[in-house]
Amino acid sequence: MTGAIRKLLIANRGEIAVRIIHAAKKLGISTVQIVSEADREMLAARIADEVIEVGPPAAAKSYLNVGNVLEALRRSGADALHPGYGFLSENAEFARAVTDLGCIFVGPDAETIERMGDKVNARRAAIEAGVPVVPGSDGRLDDPQAALKLAGEMGYPVMIKAAAGGGGRGIRVVRNADELATAVPQAMAEARAAFGDDGLYMEAYIEDARHIEVQILGDGETVVHLFERECSLQRRRQKVWEEAPAVALSAEMRSELCASAVRLAQSVNYRGAGTMEYLYDPLRKAFYFIEMNTRIQVEHPVTEMITGIDLVREMLLIAGGAKLSMAQEQIHCDGHAIEVRINAEDPARNFLPSPGPIDRLQIPNGEAVRFDTGFDAGSRVPPYYDSLIGKLIVKGGSRAEAIERLGQALEELDVGPIATTIPLYRTLARNADILDGSVSTQWLERWLSDKKLAP
């Protein structure tokens, strides 16, 4: 189905649902929000034009229940569906089912999701496009013995990953054959439980790598990049602090990296918003493609802050049949932006989840400060889903100014009485390594193991 979208069903929840509703309303698009029984009173449900309940609190029976979500789409009369991120956003069969109903899936087509959403297939596509990849397996590893043989040939350490997954699930770093023999069945079981697919692949493990990703937009014919983001500060392979542009790249390396992302997206005629993710080896000054996310990312606001481009708006326009509204030479990087994820977790108690009521929510003000959230005072954080409360995003003329502004905004931000990760970020915003950009994907885990964070 093509043509401008008139009515949009949002198949997600929380802050990304609110974000999509705001973008849709600015375009004059009517919105329908699906909810579980636990989310009847959430902010997205209150600001959408219509609400349809799709099941009990458990995600598997509501937001991940394909039959219920498709039935809601039929009942709503919507001509398009935006999946947000997580849940069904990278499920090719779901995307195909949406289009089979004669509706628009806001994102790439099912064939592209199948090709680029699977890490092994994406790796092959990158090689074909001349984009460097981390040395590793040529295909899926469905046999533990094959994994042991390949690791012996490659040399340790190696990383095994779920072929169909993301979000840090099904990943193991192993440093010898004994560890690998144990890790492979564990990773397969975790991948099977999370994604319904226990296929693995293997790649060399780069010590002290930095995680850098490139935001792209395509209309099926033309692709542009919106520069890169750095997401090296991670806990349990989950990003917690993101910024744009990346700290460690020279202008020449930035240009080369972004060009490779465009080349890869162009080779698959990409349509919609997507992210090419890379590992950057600062010692060798080399980057390696690792995977593509065929959807909007949690950290997309930092890109919006430095480019002034509304990515969700562009997704909706492209899905409705429009061509890209900007050429590459019209996209500029202005200043530096940082995002931190505010979760309902207690960093002083090993990040113990802390669902419950939000009695107070004081949001910092300022032209260069943004807080994306799915809650307000009086809301309740349910225990059934991701613990993300909101994302605090700031922009400065320089990285130093952005960090200073982040520190100020964190002092003003108040969410309670539940425990949150705000104290963690107040500490990190003063850390010497972070101030000078001397971090890697392992830095935060090491730092946390040495620290006792006060409540």
C-alpha positions as CSV (number, residue, x, y, z in Angstrom):
1,M,0.0,0.0,0.0
2,T,1.4,3.4,-0.9
3,G,0.3,7.0,-0.4
4,A,0.4,9.5,2.5
5,I,-0.5,7.8,5.8
6,R,-3.9,8.9,7.2
7,K,-4.2,6.7,10.3
8,L,-1.3,5.1,12.2
9,L,-1.4,2.3,14.8
10,I,1.6,2.4,17.2
11,A,2.6,-1.2,18.1
12,N,4.8,-0.3,21.0
13,R,4.7,1.4,24.4
14,G,6.5,4.0,26.7
15,E,8.6,6.8,25.5
16,I,8.9,5.7,21.9
17,A,5.1,5.4,21.5
18,V,4.8,9.0,22.8
19,R,7.6,10.1,20.4
20,I,5.8,8.5,17.4
21,I,2.4,10.0,18.4
22,H,3.9,13.5,18.5
23,A,5.5,13.1,15.1
24,A,2.3,11.7,13.6
25,K,0.1,14.5,14.9
26,K,2.4,17.1,13.5
27,L,1.8,15.6,10.1
28,G,-2.0,15.5,10.7
29,I,-2.0,11.7,11.0
30,S,-4.6,10.2,13.3
31,T,-3.1,7.8,16.0
32,V,-4.2,4.5,17.5
33,Q,-2.3,3.2,20.5
34,I,-2.3,-0.4,21.5
35,V,-2.0,-1.2,25.2
36,S,-1.8,-4.2,27.6
37,E,-4.0,-4.3,30.6
38,A,-1.1,-2.9,32.6
39,D,-0.7,0.1,30.3
40,R,-4.3,1.4,30.2
41,E,-3.3,4.7,31.9
42,M,0.1,5.2,30.4
43,L,0.9,8.6,28.8
44,A,0.8,7.3,25.2
45,A,-2.7,6.0,25.8
46,R,-3.9,9.3,27.1
47,I,-2.5,11.4,24.2
48,A,-3.4,9.0,21.3
49,D,-6.7,9.6,19.4
50,E,-7.8,6.0,20.0
51,V,-6.7,3.1,22.2
52,I,-7.1,-0.7,21.7
53,E,-6.2,-3.2,24.4
54,V,-4.3,-6.3,23.1
55,G,-3.9,-8.5,26.1
56,P,-2.7,-9.2,29.6
57,P,0.3,-7.5,31.1
58,A,2.9,-10.1,30.0
59,A,4.5,-8.9,26.8
60,A,4.3,-12.4,25.2
61,K,0.5,-12.2,25.5
62,S,0.1,-8.5,24.4
63,Y,2.8,-6.5,22.6
64,L,4.4,-9.7,21.2
65,N,1.1,-11.4,20.4
66,V,1.1,-11.1,16.6
67,G,-2.5,-12.3,16.3
68,N,-3.8,-9.8,18.8
69,V,-1.8,-6.9,17.3
70,L,-2.9,-7.7,13.8
71,E,-6.5,-8.0,14.9
72,A,-6.1,-4.5,16.5
73,L,-4.8,-3.2,13.2
74,R,-7.8,-4.6,11.4
75,R,-10.3,-3.2,14.0
76,S,-8.7,0.2,14.0
77,G,-9.0,0.9,10.3
78,A,-5.5,2.3,10.4
79,D,-3.7,2.2,7.0
80,A,-0.2,2.0,8.6
81,L,1.7,0.6,11.6
82,H,4.8,1.9,13.3
83,P,6.6,-0.8,15.3
84,G,9.0,1.5,17.2
85,Y,12.0,-0.5,18.5
86,G,12.1,-3.8,20.3
87,F,9.0,-6.1,20.4
88,L,8.0,-6.8,16.7
89,S,10.1,-4.1,15.0
90,E,12.6,-6.5,13.4
91,N,10.2,-9.4,12.8
92,A,10.1,-10.0,9.1
93,E,7.1,-12.3,9.3
94,F,5.2,-9.6,11.2
95,A,6.1,-6.9,8.7
96,R,4.9,-9.2,5.9
97,A,1.6,-9.9,7.7
98,V,1.0,-6.1,8.0
99,T,1.5,-5.5,4.3
100,D,-0.6,-8.6,3.5
101,L,-3.5,-6.8,5.3
102,G,-3.0,-4.0,2.8
103,C,-1.4,-1.7,5.3
104,I,1.9,0.2,5.4
105,F,4.7,-1.2,7.7
106,V,6.7,1.9,8.7
107,G,10.2,0.5,8.1
108,P,12.0,-1.6,5.5
109,D,10.2,-4.5,3.7
110,A,10.2,-8.0,5.1
111,E,12.9,-9.2,2.6
112,T,15.3,-6.4,3.8
113,I,14.6,-7.2,7.5
114,E,15.4,-10.9,6.8
115,R,18.6,-10.0,5.0
116,M,19.9,-7.3,7.2
117,G,18.3,-8.2,10.5
118,D,20.2,-11.5,10.6
119,K,23.8,-10.9,11.6
120,V,25.2,-13.6,9.3
121,N,23.3,-12.3,6.2
122,A,24.2,-8.7,7.0
123,R,27.8,-9.6,7.3
124,R,27.7,-11.2,3.9
125,A,26.0,-8.1,2.5
126,A,28.7,-5.9,4.0
127,I,31.5,-8.1,2.4
128,E,29.8,-7.9,-1.0
129,A,29.5,-4.1,-0.6
130,G,33.2,-3.8,0.2
131,V,32.6,-2.8,3.9
132,P,35.2,-4.2,6.4
133,V,34.0,-6.8,8.9
134,V,35.5,-8.3,12.0
135,P,37.2,-11.6,11.1
136,G,34.8,-14.5,11.9
137,S,32.6,-17.3,10.6
138,D,31.4,-17.3,7.1
139,G,28.0,-18.5,8.1
140,R,25.9,-19.8,11.0
141,L,27.3,-22.2,13.5
142,D,24.7,-24.7,14.5
143,D,27.2,-27.3,15.8
144,P,29.3,-26.8,18.9
145,Q,32.1,-28.9,17.3
146,A,32.2,-26.5,14.4
147,A,32.5,-23.6,16.8
148,L,35.4,-25.3,18.6
149,K,37.2,-26.0,15.3
150,L,36.8,-22.5,14.0
151,A,37.9,-20.9,17.2
152,G,41.0,-23.0,17.2
153,E,41.8,-21.8,13.7
154,M,41.1,-18.1,14.5
155,G,42.8,-18.0,17.9
156,Y,41.3,-16.8,21.2
157,P,39.6,-14.6,22.5
158,V,36.5,-14.9,20.3
159,M,32.9,-13.7,20.7
160,I,29.9,-15.8,19.9
161,K,26.6,-14.1,19.1
162,A,23.0,-15.0,18.3
163,A,22.5,-14.8,14.5
164,A,19.0,-13.5,14.8
165,G,19.3,-11.4,17.9
166,G,20.2,-8.0,19.4
167,G,20.2,-6.2,22.7
168,G,23.2,-8.1,24.1
169,R,21.2,-11.5,24.2
170,G,23.1,-14.7,23.3
171,I,26.5,-13.1,23.4
172,R,29.5,-14.7,25.1
173,V,33.2,-13.7,25.1
174,V,35.4,-16.8,25.5
175,R,39.2,-17.1,26.0
176,N,39.9,-20.8,25.6
177,A,38.4,-24.1,24.4
178,D,37.0,-25.1,27.8
179,E,35.1,-21.9,28.1
180,L,33.8,-22.2,24.6
181,A,32.5,-25.8,25.1
182,T,30.3,-24.4,28.0
183,A,29.4,-21.1,26.4
184,V,28.1,-22.4,23.1
185,P,25.1,-24.4,24.4
186,Q,24.3,-21.6,26.9
187,A,24.3,-19.0,24.1
188,M,22.2,-21.3,21.9
189,A,19.6,-21.8,24.7
190,E,19.5,-18.0,25.4
191,A,19.1,-17.2,21.7
192,R,16.4,-19.8,21.3
193,A,14.4,-18.4,24.2
194,A,14.8,-14.8,23.2
195,F,14.5,-15.1,19.4
196,G,13.1,-18.5,18.6
197,D,16.4,-19.2,16.7
198,D,19.4,-20.8,18.3
199,G,21.8,-20.2,15.4
200,L,25.1,-18.6,16.3
201,Y,28.1,-17.0,14.6
202,M,31.6,-16.2,15.7
203,E,33.9,-13.3,15.4
204,A,37.3,-12.2,16.7
205,Y,37.0,-10.3,20.0
206,I,38.6,-6.8,19.8
207,E,39.9,-5.7,23.2
208,D,39.0,-2.2,24.3
209,A,37.0,-1.5,21.2
210,R,34.7,1.5,20.8
211,H,31.1,1.1,19.6
212,I,30.3,3.5,16.8
213,E,27.1,3.5,14.7
214,V,26.0,5.5,11.6
215,Q,22.4,6.7,11.2
216,I,21.1,6.3,7.7
217,L,17.8,7.2,5.9
218,G,16.8,5.7,2.6
219,D,13.8,5.9,0.3
220,G,14.5,2.7,-1.6
221,E,16.6,4.5,-4.2
222,T,18.7,7.1,-2.5
223,V,20.5,6.8,0.9
224,V,22.0,9.5,3.1
225,H,23.8,9.4,6.4
226,L,23.2,11.7,9.4
227,F,26.7,11.2,10.8
228,E,27.6,8.8,13.6
229,R,27.0,8.2,17.3
230,E,29.2,6.7,19.9
231,C,27.7,4.1,22.3
232,S,30.8,2.8,24.0
233,L,29.5,3.2,27.6
234,Q,27.6,-0.1,28.1
235,R,26.6,-2.3,30.9
236,R,26.0,-6.0,30.1
237,R,26.2,-5.0,26.5
238,Q,23.3,-2.6,26.9
239,K,24.0,1.0,26.0
240,V,23.5,3.5,28.8
241,W,25.2,6.7,27.5
242,E,25.3,7.8,23.8
243,E,26.7,10.8,22.1
244,A,27.2,12.4,18.7
245,P,29.5,12.9,17.1
246,A,32.0,10.1,18.1
247,V,35.0,11.3,20.2
248,A,37.8,9.2,18.7
249,L,37.3,9.7,14.9
250,S,39.4,12.0,12.7
251,A,37.5,13.9,10.0
252,E,38.9,11.6,7.4
253,M,37.9,8.5,9.4
254,R,34.4,9.9,9.9
255,S,34.0,10.5,6.2
256,E,35.2,7.0,5.4
257,L,32.9,5.4,8.0
258,C,29.8,7.2,7.0
259,A,30.4,6.5,3.3
260,S,30.7,2.8,4.0
261,A,27.3,2.8,5.8
262,V,25.7,4.6,2.8
263,R,27.3,2.1,0.4
264,L,26.0,-0.9,2.3
265,A,22.5,0.6,2.7
266,Q,22.4,1.5,-1.0
267,S,23.4,-2.0,-2.0
268,V,20.2,-3.4,-0.5
269,N,18.0,-0.5,-1.6
270,Y,17.2,0.4,1.9
271,R,14.0,2.2,2.7
272,G,13.3,3.9,6.1
273,A,15.6,4.7,9.0
274,G,18.3,2.3,10.0
275,T,21.6,2.1,11.8
276,M,24.9,0.5,10.8
277,E,26.8,-0.6,13.8
278,Y,30.6,-0.8,13.9
279,L,33.5,-1.6,16.3
280,Y,36.3,0.8,16.1
281,D,39.8,-0.4,17.0
282,P,41.7,2.7,18.3
283,L,45.0,1.0,18.2
284,R,44.8,0.0,14.5
285,K,42.6,3.0,13.7
286,A,40.3,0.6,11.8
287,F,36.5,0.1,11.9
288,Y,34.6,-3.1,11.3
289,F,30.9,-3.5,10.5
290,I,29.1,-5.8,13.0
291,E,25.4,-5.5,12.4
292,M,22.5,-3.4,11.2
293,N,19.4,-2.4,13.1
294,T,16.5,-2.1,10.6
295,R,14.4,0.3,12.8
296,I,14.6,3.5,14.8
297,Q,17.1,3.3,17.7
298,V,16.6,4.3,21.3
299,E,19.5,6.8,20.9
300,H,18.1,8.5,17.8
301,P,17.5,11.9,19.6
302,V,21.3,12.7,19.8
303,T,21.3,12.6,16.0
304,E,18.2,14.8,15.8
305,M,19.9,17.3,18.1
306,I,23.1,17.7,16.0
307,T,21.3,17.6,12.6
308,G,17.9,19.3,13.3
309,I,16.2,16.5,11.4
310,D,13.1,14.7,12.9
311,L,13.9,11.1,12.1
312,V,10.4,9.7,13.0
313,R,8.8,12.3,10.8
314,E,11.1,11.3,7.9
315,M,10.2,7.6,8.5
316,L,6.5,8.4,8.2
317,L,6.9,10.4,5.1
318,I,9.1,7.8,3.4
319,A,6.6,5.0,4.4
320,G,3.9,7.1,2.8
321,G,5.7,7.1,-0.5
322,A,7.7,10.3,-0.3
323,K,11.3,10.6,-1.5
324,L,14.0,11.8,0.8
325,S,13.4,15.4,1.7
326,M,17.1,16.3,1.9
327,A,20.3,15.6,-0.1
328,Q,23.6,14.6,1.6
329,E,25.1,18.1,1.2
330,Q,22.2,19.6,3.1
331,I,22.8,17.6,6.2
332,H,25.2,19.2,8.7
333,C,26.6,18.4,12.1
334,D,26.2,21.2,14.6
335,G,27.6,20.9,18.1
336,H,27.7,17.9,20.3
337,A,24.8,16.0,21.9
338,I,24.6,13.4,24.7
339,E,21.8,11.1,25.8
340,V,21.6,9.1,29.1
341,R,18.9,6.5,29.7
342,I,17.0,7.0,33.0
343,N,15.9,3.5,34.2
344,A,13.9,2.4,37.2
345,E,16.9,0.6,38.6
346,D,18.9,1.1,41.8
347,P,22.6,1.4,40.9
348,A,23.6,1.2,44.6
349,R,22.0,-2.3,44.8
350,N,23.5,-3.8,41.6
351,F,20.8,-2.2,39.4
352,L,17.9,-3.9,41.2
353,P,14.7,-3.1,39.2
354,S,12.5,-0.6,41.1
355,P,9.0,-0.5,39.5
356,G,6.3,1.4,41.2
357,P,4.6,4.8,41.3
358,I,6.1,8.0,40.2
359,D,4.8,10.6,42.6
360,R,7.1,13.4,41.4
361,L,8.7,14.1,38.1
362,Q,10.6,17.4,37.7
363,I,12.0,17.8,34.2
364,P,14.8,20.3,33.5
365,N,14.1,23.1,31.2
366,G,16.2,24.7,28.5
367,E,16.4,25.1,24.7
368,A,19.3,22.6,24.5
369,V,17.7,20.1,26.9
370,R,15.2,17.4,26.0
371,F,13.5,14.7,28.1
372,D,11.7,11.9,26.2
373,T,9.5,9.9,28.5
374,G,6.4,7.7,28.5
375,F,5.5,8.8,32.1
376,D,4.3,11.8,34.1
377,A,3.7,12.5,37.7
378,G,1.0,10.0,38.9
379,S,2.2,7.3,36.5
380,R,3.3,3.8,37.6
381,V,6.3,2.0,36.2
382,P,5.1,-1.6,35.7
383,P,7.3,-4.6,36.4
384,Y,6.6,-6.4,33.2
385,Y,8.7,-4.5,30.6
386,D,12.0,-2.7,30.1
387,S,12.7,-0.4,33.0
388,L,13.3,2.7,30.9
389,I,11.6,5.8,32.3
390,G,13.0,8.3,29.9
391,K,15.9,9.7,28.0
392,L,17.7,12.9,29.0
393,I,19.3,14.6,26.0
394,V,21.4,17.7,26.0
395,K,23.3,19.6,23.3
396,G,26.3,22.0,23.6
397,G,28.5,23.8,21.2
398,S,31.3,21.5,22.2
399,R,31.6,18.1,24.0
400,A,32.8,19.8,27.1
401,E,29.8,22.2,27.1
402,A,27.4,19.3,26.5
403,I,28.8,17.4,29.5
404,E,28.6,20.5,31.7
405,R,25.0,21.0,30.5
406,L,24.3,17.3,31.2
407,G,25.5,17.7,34.8
408,Q,23.3,20.7,35.3
409,A,20.3,18.9,33.9
410,L,20.9,15.8,36.0
411,E,20.9,18.0,39.1
412,E,17.5,19.4,38.1
413,L,15.9,16.1,37.0
414,D,14.0,14.5,39.9
415,V,12.0,11.3,39.6
416,G,10.7,9.6,42.7
417,P,10.1,8.0,45.1
418,I,11.3,5.0,43.1
419,A,15.1,4.4,42.7
420,T,16.6,5.4,39.3
421,T,19.9,5.6,37.5
422,I,20.2,9.4,37.9
423,P,22.9,9.1,40.6
424,L,25.0,7.0,38.3
425,Y,25.0,9.6,35.6
426,R,25.7,12.4,38.0
427,T,28.9,10.6,39.0
428,L,29.9,9.7,35.4
429,A,29.5,13.3,34.2
430,R,32.3,14.2,36.6
431,N,34.6,11.3,35.7
432,A,38.0,12.2,34.3
433,D,38.1,9.3,31.8
434,I,34.7,10.3,30.4
435,L,35.6,14.0,30.4
436,D,38.6,13.3,28.1
437,G,36.8,10.5,26.1
438,S,39.2,7.6,27.2
439,V,36.5,4.9,27.3
440,S,35.8,1.6,25.5
441,T,32.9,-0.9,25.5
442,Q,34.5,-2.6,28.6
443,W,35.2,0.7,30.6
444,L,31.9,1.0,32.4
445,E,31.8,-2.7,33.6
446,R,35.4,-2.3,34.9
447,W,34.6,1.0,36.7
448,L,31.4,-0.4,38.2
449,S,33.3,-3.4,39.6
450,D,35.6,-1.1,41.5
451,K,32.9,1.3,42.8
452,K,30.2,1.4,45.5
453,L,27.6,3.9,44.4
454,A,25.8,5.8,47.1
455,P,22.0,5.9,47.0
